[in-house]
Amino acid sequence: MGKVSHVDEKTIAIQMKDIVKKFGDFTANDHINLTVHKGEVHAILGENGAGKSTLMNVLYGLYRPTSGEIFVDGKQVSIDSPKKAIEMGIGMVHQHFMLVPPYTVTENIILGMEPRKGLVVDLKEARKRVQEISERYNMQVDPDAKIEDISVGMQQRAEILKVLYRGADILILDEPTASLTPQEIQELIEIIGHLTADGKSVILITHKLKEIKASADYCTIIRQGKYIRTVKVDEVDEHDLASMMVGRDVEFVVDKKPLTPGDVVLSVKDLHGKDYRDVEILKGLDLTVRRGEIVGLAGVDGNGQTELVEILTGLKKGDSGQVMVNGQDIFNATPREIFDRGITSIPADRQKHGLVLEFSVAENLILQNYGKEPFSKKGILQNKAIMEHAKKLVEKFDVRPAGSETRPAGTLSGGNQQKVIIAREVTNDSDLLIAVNPTRGLDVGAIEFVHRYLVEQRNKNKAVLLVSFELDEIMSLSDRIEVIFDGKITGGMAGKDADENTLGLMMAGGKAHE
């Protein structure tokens, strides 16, 4: 993964000086400085809740800074809306895409900026322009494809094209590789190279050290809202970056002793099911998970893993097939019945399925057990017991800010919300834990922590099903890896024998060499 530096030291594109952003008493950005040159990739690295996205939302005009100055091309500016940011040549691609699924790529790109011939939208002219930009940066996007029919990687390119179509010279990419395959990540890095070769500047919000090393020229590290330092990426290694970000030494390798798996806990046979469009997506899937093993399910988003997990946790009905837990049939049972049979899950969407955002952290920690002692007696909630339970878990799982038991869960950063869910599900101590992208959007310190708890479950002779788009995670945690493609398990291998290329090929529908 070679990167080309096109940095012209003399030309500064963006300068943010002494930026402070407060929300009430909370200081999200505490005197942060950032200098980005033309034609460079500048990464912003930090833990969850360190203030990376807040800083970029200030630059993009979504937030007004409490104090501090912003300069674009050497001129001091006030950016009070995204519209103003776009006029100044700043565009942002958010982590969660802002696309309209039934529309084509071209229609999405020109939305709100439609070129007109008289009163009619000139789609032909727009399509031509989209095609030109796509070819110029070697993006290979079909301008006529509908968003709902293309991969996550292609949707992201449509978002980048949308920003370029509006004339952006500075592109902010927020966690751009969160749900891409290794091949798509490689292609994105190449596209970033084409953009900087053309004099564009790219600001990358991320906590993936490997990608910073592969694509960035400079990296600014933020810790707990404060500016730590800016480094030249060539002069530091991944360990340096990690310890600057977390403020301590971080272990990258998961400590996992060999175990012989025991009895089958989960057995899925010939499972069929439909997706939200009522199209068959699970096409006869077979899967087993035994005690004392972590089974990793590797696959590109959209191959049926979401529907599989929804059926296993009772959020969706399957069409046919068999799902057994500890020898008992749970096919199409209710979420409560499934929980009582011994399945807990760390869901993919923490805000939609993991937490009740308005409830306090303490209440979220007993969601499935509020009716049991010691949390309730004769139908009356026991606040003292609930708070004691919460205090213990908040401390044990390092949920920040400390003492957040009484805060609404919705006020915590994404990574800390994730810790609340993990604290709850691991403490539920069930026979099978289903973990879906358990470290999505988490920094290395928090990832190390989550991985330790997943391995601990396995070591306690529980079964763990890990569904993740992070290949590194699947490879380092799984005792056995199964690849899901087009609604079926198409192959598998032992975790210790896995390599990224073979897995990537299988995930894209290719065959592993026998």
C-alpha positions in Angstrom: 0.0 0.0 0.0 2.3 2.8 -1.2 1.3 6.4 -0.6 2.5 9.3 -2.7 3.0 12.6 -1.0 2.0 15.6 -3.0 2.6 18.1 -0.2 3.6 21.6 -1.1 4.8 22.9 2.3 4.1 26.5 1.3 0.4 26.3 0.7 -1.8 25.9 3.7 -5.4 25.0 2.9 -7.0 25.0 6.3 -5.9 26.4 9.7 -7.8 25.9 12.9 -6.4 27.9 15.8 -7.2 27.3 19.5 -10.7 25.8 18.8 -12.8 25.5 21.9 -16.3 23.8 21.7 -18.4 23.5 24.8 -21.7 21.8 25.3 -23.0 23.2 28.6 -20.3 22.4 31.1 -18.7 19.8 29.0 -15.7 20.8 26.9 -15.5 18.6 23.7 -12.6 20.5 22.1 -10.2 22.2 24.4 -7.9 24.6 22.5 -7.2 22.4 19.4 -4.9 23.4 16.5 -4.9 21.9 13.1 -3.0 22.8 9.9 -3.7 21.1 6.6 -1.7 21.7 3.5 -2.9 21.5 -0.1 -2.5 18.1 -1.7 -2.0 16.2 1.6 -3.8 13.5 3.5 -4.1 14.6 7.2 -5.4 12.0 9.6 -7.2 13.0 12.9 -6.7 10.2 15.4 -8.3 9.9 18.8 -10.2 7.6 21.1 -14.0 7.5 21.2 -15.3 10.7 22.6 -11.9 12.4 22.1 -13.6 15.2 20.1 -12.6 14.3 16.5 -16.0 14.5 14.9 -16.9 17.6 17.0 -13.8 19.4 15.5 -14.8 18.4 12.0 -18.4 19.4 12.5 -17.1 22.8 13.5 -15.0 23.0 10.3 -18.1 21.9 8.3 -20.4 24.5 9.8 -22.6 22.0 11.7 -21.4 23.5 15.1 -20.3 27.0 15.9 -17.1 27.1 17.9 -17.3 28.5 21.4 -14.0 30.3 20.7 -11.0 30.1 18.3 -10.3 31.0 14.6 -10.6 29.3 11.3 -8.6 30.2 8.2 -9.3 29.0 4.7 -6.5 29.7 2.1 -5.0 32.2 4.6 -8.2 34.2 5.1 -10.0 34.2 8.4 -13.6 33.0 7.9 -16.8 32.3 9.9 -18.4 29.0 8.8 -22.0 29.0 10.2 -23.6 26.3 8.0 -22.6 23.4 5.7 -23.9 25.6 2.8 -21.2 28.1 3.7 -18.6 25.4 4.0 -19.4 24.0 0.6 -19.1 27.6 -0.9 -15.6 27.7 0.6 -14.7 24.4 -1.0 -15.1 22.2 2.1 -17.1 18.9 1.8 -17.8 16.2 4.3 -18.6 12.5 3.8 -20.3 11.3 6.9 -19.9 7.9 8.5 -23.6 7.1 7.9 -24.3 8.0 4.2 -27.0 10.5 3.3 -28.3 8.9 0.1 -31.8 8.2 -1.2 -31.9 4.4 -2.0 -34.5 4.3 -4.9 -32.7 7.1 -6.7 -29.8 6.6 -9.2 -26.2 7.7 -8.4 -26.6 10.7 -10.7 -29.9 11.8 -9.1 -28.4 11.5 -5.6 -25.3 13.5 -6.6 -27.2 16.5 -8.1 -29.9 16.6 -5.4 -30.4 20.2 -4.5 -28.1 21.4 -7.3 -29.9 20.2 -10.4 -28.6 21.7 -13.6 -31.6 23.0 -15.6 -32.6 23.7 -19.2 -35.3 26.3 -18.6 -37.6 24.6 -16.1 -36.6 21.0 -16.8 -33.7 19.3 -14.9 -31.0 18.6 -17.4 -30.2 15.0 -16.4 -28.1 14.3 -19.5 -25.7 17.2 -18.7 -25.5 16.1 -15.0 -24.8 12.5 -16.0 -22.0 13.6 -18.3 -20.4 15.7 -15.5 -20.7 12.8 -13.0 -19.1 10.4 -15.5 -16.2 12.9 -16.1 -15.5 13.3 -12.4 -15.7 9.5 -11.8 -13.2 8.9 -14.6 -10.9 11.7 -13.6 -10.4 10.1 -10.1 -10.6 6.5 -11.4 -13.7 5.7 -9.3 -15.6 3.5 -11.8 -19.1 4.3 -10.6 -22.1 3.6 -12.8 -24.0 6.9 -12.9 -27.3 5.1 -13.8 -27.2 2.4 -11.0 -29.7 2.7 -8.2 -28.2 3.3 -4.7 -30.1 0.3 -3.3 -28.5 -2.0 -5.9 -24.9 -1.1 -5.3 -22.3 -2.2 -2.6 -21.4 -0.1 0.5 -18.1 0.8 -1.2 -19.8 2.1 -4.3 -22.3 4.1 -2.2 -19.4 5.7 -0.5 -17.9 6.7 -3.8 -21.2 8.2 -4.8 -20.9 10.3 -1.6 -17.4 11.4 -2.5 -18.6 12.3 -6.0 -21.4 14.3 -4.5 -18.9 16.4 -2.6 -16.6 16.8 -5.7 -19.6 17.7 -7.9 -20.2 20.6 -5.5 -16.6 21.8 -6.1 -14.9 20.7 -2.9 -11.1 21.1 -2.6 -11.0 19.9 1.0 -12.7 16.6 1.7 -13.5 15.4 5.3 -14.0 11.7 5.4 -15.5 10.5 8.7 -14.5 6.9 9.6 -14.6 6.0 5.8 -13.6 2.4 6.1 -16.0 1.3 8.9 -17.9 -1.2 6.7 -15.7 -1.8 3.7 -14.0 -5.1 2.6 -10.1 -5.2 2.5 -10.2 -4.8 -1.3 -12.6 -1.8 -1.0 -10.3 -0.2 1.6 -7.4 -0.6 -0.8 -9.4 1.0 -3.6 -10.4 3.9 -1.4 -6.8 4.5 -0.5 -6.0 4.6 -4.2 -8.9 7.1 -4.9 -7.5 9.3 -2.0 -4.2 9.2 -3.8 -5.8 10.4 -7.1 -7.5 13.2 -5.2 -4.3 14.5 -3.6 -2.4 14.2 -6.8 -4.9 16.6 -8.2 -4.2 19.1 -5.4 -7.2 18.2 -3.2 -6.7 17.9 0.6 -8.2 15.0 2.5 -8.9 15.0 6.2 -9.4 11.5 7.5 -11.2 11.0 10.9 -10.2 7.5 12.0 -8.7 5.3 14.7 -7.4 2.6 12.3 -3.7 2.8 12.6 -2.9 0.6 9.6 -4.9 2.9 7.3 -3.2 6.0 8.7 0.2 4.4 7.9 -1.1 3.4 4.4 -2.6 6.7 3.3 -1.7 9.8 5.5 1.1 12.3 5.3 0.5 13.9 8.7 -1.5 12.9 11.7 -2.9 15.0 14.5 -3.6 13.2 17.8 -6.4 14.3 20.1 -6.9 12.9 23.6 -9.9 13.7 25.8 -10.6 16.8 23.9 -7.1 18.2 24.0 -4.5 18.6 21.3 -1.6 16.1 21.9 0.6 16.7 18.8 1.0 16.5 15.1 3.4 13.9 13.6 4.8 13.1 10.2 3.4 9.6 9.6 6.6 8.2 8.1 8.4 9.0 11.3 6.2 6.9 13.7 5.0 3.3 13.9 1.5 2.0 14.9 2.6 1.5 18.5 3.7 5.1 18.8 0.4 6.3 17.4 -1.6 4.0 19.7 0.1 5.0 22.9 -0.2 8.7 22.0 -3.9 8.2 21.4 -4.7 6.2 24.5 -2.0 7.6 26.8 -0.6 4.2 27.7 0.9 1.1 26.1 -1.6 -1.0 24.1 -1.4 -4.7 23.4 -2.4 -5.5 19.8 -2.3 -9.3 20.1 -5.3 -11.1 21.7 -4.1 -13.5 24.4 -6.0 -16.7 23.6 -5.1 -20.2 24.9 -6.0 -23.2 22.8 -9.2 -24.9 23.9 -11.0 -28.0 22.8 -14.6 -27.0 21.9 -17.4 -28.9 23.7 -21.1 -29.6 22.9 -23.0 -27.8 20.2 -24.9 -24.8 21.6 -26.3 -23.4 18.3 -27.2 -25.4 15.3 -28.8 -23.8 12.2 -29.9 -26.0 9.4 -31.1 -25.0 5.9 -32.3 -21.6 7.0 -34.3 -19.5 4.5 -35.4 -15.9 5.0 -36.2 -12.6 3.3 -34.7 -9.1 3.6 -36.6 -5.9 4.2 -37.5 -5.7 0.4 -39.2 -9.2 0.8 -36.4 -10.7 -1.4 -35.0 -14.1 -0.4 -31.5 -13.4 1.1 -30.9 -16.5 3.3 -30.8 -19.4 0.9 -30.3 -22.6 2.9 -27.7 -21.5 5.5 -26.1 -24.1 7.9 -24.0 -23.1 10.9 -22.9 -24.6 14.2 -21.3 -23.0 17.3 -20.0 -25.1 20.2 -19.1 -24.4 23.8 -15.6 -22.9 24.3 -15.2 -21.5 20.8 -15.5 -18.2 19.0 -16.9 -18.7 15.5 -16.3 -15.7 13.2 -18.7 -15.0 10.4 -16.9 -13.1 7.7 -18.7 -11.5 4.8 -19.3 -8.3 2.9 -22.3 -6.3 4.3 -25.6 -7.4 2.6 -25.0 -11.1 2.2 -27.5 -12.1 4.8 -25.6 -11.8 8.1 -28.0 -9.0 9.3 -31.1 -11.2 8.6 -29.4 -14.3 10.2 -28.8 -12.4 13.4 -32.3 -10.9 13.4 -33.8 -14.4 13.1 -31.5 -15.8 15.8 -32.5 -13.0 18.2 -36.2 -13.0 17.4 -36.3 -9.6 15.7 -37.4 -11.1 12.5 -39.2 -14.3 11.3 -37.5 -16.8 9.1 -39.3 -18.6 6.3 -38.1 -22.2 6.9 -35.3 -24.2 8.4 -34.2 -25.3 11.9 -32.7 -23.3 14.7 -31.7 -25.2 17.8 -30.1 -24.0 21.1 -28.9 -26.7 23.5 -31.1 -29.1 21.6 -34.3 -27.0 21.9 -36.1 -25.6 18.9 -36.2 -21.7 19.0 -37.1 -21.1 15.3 -39.3 -17.9 15.2 -39.6 -17.7 19.0 -40.0 -14.3 20.7 -37.0 -12.3 21.8 -37.9 -13.0 25.5 -38.2 -16.7 24.9 -34.9 -16.7 23.1 -33.2 -14.7 25.9 -34.6 -17.2 28.4 -33.2 -20.1 26.4 -29.7 -18.7 26.8 -28.9 -16.3 23.9 -27.8 -12.7 24.4 -26.5 -10.3 21.8 -24.4 -7.2 21.2 -26.5 -5.7 18.4 -25.2 -4.1 15.3 -27.2 -0.9 15.8 -26.5 0.1 19.4 -28.9 3.1 19.4 -31.8 1.3 17.7 -31.6 -2.2 19.3 -29.0 -1.9 22.1 -30.1 0.9 24.4 -33.1 3.0 25.4 -31.3 6.3 24.9 -33.7 8.3 27.2 -33.2 5.8 30.1 -30.3 6.1 32.5 -27.2 4.0 32.2 -28.3 2.1 35.4 -31.7 1.3 33.8 -30.1 0.2 30.6 -27.9 -2.2 32.5 -30.9 -4.2 33.7 -33.2 -4.1 30.6 -33.7 -7.8 30.4 -33.6 -8.5 34.2 -35.7 -5.6 35.7 -38.3 -8.2 36.9 -35.8 -10.3 38.8 -34.4 -10.0 42.3 -32.5 -8.1 43.6 -33.6 -5.4 41.1 -37.3 -5.8 41.9 -39.3 -7.3 44.8 -43.0 -8.0 44.4 -43.1 -5.9 41.3 -41.4 -2.8 42.8 -38.1 -1.7 41.5 -35.3 -1.6 44.1 -33.3 1.6 43.2 -30.5 0.9 45.7 -29.7 -2.5 44.2 -30.0 -1.1 40.6 -27.5 1.7 41.4 -25.1 -0.6 43.2 -25.1 -2.9 40.2 -24.6 0.0 37.8 -21.7 1.5 39.8 -19.9 -1.8 39.8 -20.2 -2.2 36.1 -19.4 1.4 35.1 -16.2 1.0 37.1 -15.3 -2.5 35.8 -16.0 -1.6 32.2 -14.4 1.9 32.3 -17.6 3.6 31.1 -16.8 7.3 30.7 -17.3 9.8 32.2 -16.9 8.1 35.5 -20.0 8.2 37.6 -22.3 8.1 34.6 -24.9 5.7 36.2 -27.6 8.4 36.4 -26.9 10.0 33.0 -29.2 9.2 30.0 -27.4 6.6 27.8 -28.0 8.9 24.8 -25.6 11.5 26.3 -22.5 9.1 26.2 -20.2 8.9 23.2 -20.7 5.9 20.8 -17.8 3.9 22.2 -19.1 4.4 25.8 -22.6 3.4 24.8 -21.0 0.2 23.4 -19.3 -0.5 26.7 -22.7 -0.2 28.5 -24.2 -2.9 26.2 -21.1 -5.2 26.5 -21.2 -4.8 30.3 -24.8 -5.8 30.3 -24.6 -8.8 27.9 -21.4 -10.3 29.3 -22.9 -10.0 32.8 -26.0 -11.8 31.6 -23.7 -14.8 31.3 -25.7 -16.8 28.7 -24.7 -20.0 26.8 -24.4 -18.2 23.5 -23.3 -14.6 23.0 -23.9 -13.1 19.5 -21.6 -10.2 19.0 -22.3 -8.1 15.9 -19.5 -5.6 14.9 -18.8 -5.3 18.6 -15.9 -2.8 18.1 -17.4 -0.8 15.3 -16.3 2.8 15.9 -14.2 1.9 18.9 -10.6 3.0 19.4 -7.6 0.6 20.1 -7.9 0.9 23.9 -11.6 0.1 23.9 -11.1 -2.7 21.3 -8.4 -4.4 23.4 -11.0 -4.3 26.2 -13.9 -5.8 24.3 -11.7 -8.5 22.8 -10.6 -9.5 26.3 -14.2 -10.0 27.4 -15.2 -12.0 24.3 -12.3 -14.4 24.9 -13.2 -14.5 28.6 -16.7 -15.7 27.6 -15.1 -18.4 25.4 -12.8 -19.4 28.3 -15.8 -19.8 30.6 -17.0 -22.5 28.2 -19.6 -20.3 26.6 -20.3 -20.2 22.8 -19.5 -17.0 20.9 -20.7 -16.1 17.4 -18.8 -13.1 16.2 -20.2 -11.3 13.1 -17.8 -8.5 12.0 -16.7 -6.6 8.9 -13.3 -6.1 10.5 -11.2 -8.9 9.1 -8.4 -8.3 11.5 -10.8 -8.8 14.3 -12.3 -12.0 12.8 -8.8 -13.4 12.2 -7.3 -12.6 15.7 -10.4 -13.7 17.7 -11.9 -16.6 15.9 -11.1 -20.3 16.6 -13.0 -21.1 13.4 -14.0 -18.7 10.6 -17.1 -19.3 8.3 -17.6 -17.2 5.2 -21.1 -16.0 4.3 -21.7 -15.1 0.6 -25.1 -14.7 -1.1 -27.1 -16.1 1.9 -25.1 -19.3 2.4 -21.9 -20.4 4.2 -19.5 -20.9 1.3 -16.4 -22.1 3.1 -14.5 -21.9 6.3 -11.1 -22.4 7.9 -9.4 -22.5 11.3 -8.7 -19.0 12.7 -5.0 -19.7 13.0 -4.7 -20.6 9.3 -6.6 -17.6 7.9 -5.0 -14.9 5.8 -6.6 -11.7 4.6 -6.3 -12.4 0.8 -7.9 -15.8 0.9 -10.7 -14.6 3.1 -11.2 -11.4 1.0 -11.5 -13.5 -2.1 -14.0 -15.9 -0.5 -16.0 -13.0 0.8 -16.3 -11.7 -2.8 -17.6 -15.0 -4.0 -14.3 -16.5 -5.2 -13.1 -20.0 -4.1 -10.2 -20.6 -1.8 -7.5 -22.6 -3.5 -8.0 -26.2 -2.4 
